[in-house]
Amino acid sequence: MKRIMLLLAVVVMYVSMYAIDKRAEKFVGKYDVAYEAKNLLENSPEEFWRVAIDNNKRFAKFEKAIKKDGGAQKEAKEKWQELPRLYPQYDESIVESKQAYCDSLLQAMGISGLRLDCNLYVIDTDAIDLYTMLTDNGFAICLTEGLLSMKGINNDIVMGFVAHEFVHGAYRHYLQKLFEDAKKSRRDNLVAAMVVVGTVGAAVAADALLPEANDNGNIYYFEGDKNITINNPEPTPMKYAFAFSPDQVLEADLVAFRFLENMGCSGAYLDGLKILSPVYNAYASSEVVPITKRINFITYMEKYPGLGLD
């Protein structure tokens, strides 16, 4: 009996691992950068970003769709316009003495040469955080002094952090998320309406399809005391943080990992996630994707370096 139970346990574990592998392979196949970007000469940062963005078929499809004059497009654009902006010229929390470092880092990462309005800033707070914010004409990547002072942080790891946030901005994840949510809302409402047309009993089923009153699906950012940190008892109010989708978070991880591969320091991305893990685990309930899942995903990518290349 014990042998049978042991055999069953092994089979279950194997099937579970196989399912995880298949999910990872499917995700990489859907969100990985183009073959051309992965096969550039090493240390070609600007070319990496150009090729990755220009050859992203999913992004090109979104860019085409969002230009149409449909209801979901209008709703997404309206909400995008309402999102808070960072105004660097008036923001006293930006550490001006670190601006030369920020500018040189974007230059080294090949971002400065792209036709994108992207800037990098260090924020004066002990809170540990990194995020992307919209600006008047583009987006800004923000790293806090608390993050930069963490044990183990080096330049390669910082590049990985910046690359992750750059993907959110360059791929227009803000607008993509708003657009997908608008389309989903319309589909759900349509299904609910179709069910309501049926019997009285079907109307009950329709109610089950609608969001609950406390559903936070349309809350895309937060500020102030809703940000939780562990190293600063009285943190300075943080900037807005956008609630990207789980796929968008993992896509940014994947592309940032590929970027560091091109820079010859891919291991730095996993190191960076591990450095963040004690902080992120402290407020895991507010994380879209648990930090452990992100670490496991990048560990899998390191274990199978050829994944997605065919």
Beta strands, then each sheet from edge to edge (+ up, - down):
strand 1: 118-123
strand 2: 130-134
strand 3: 139-144
strand 4: 221-222
strand 5: 241-242
sheet 1: 1+ 3+ 2-
sheet 2: 4+ 5-
end
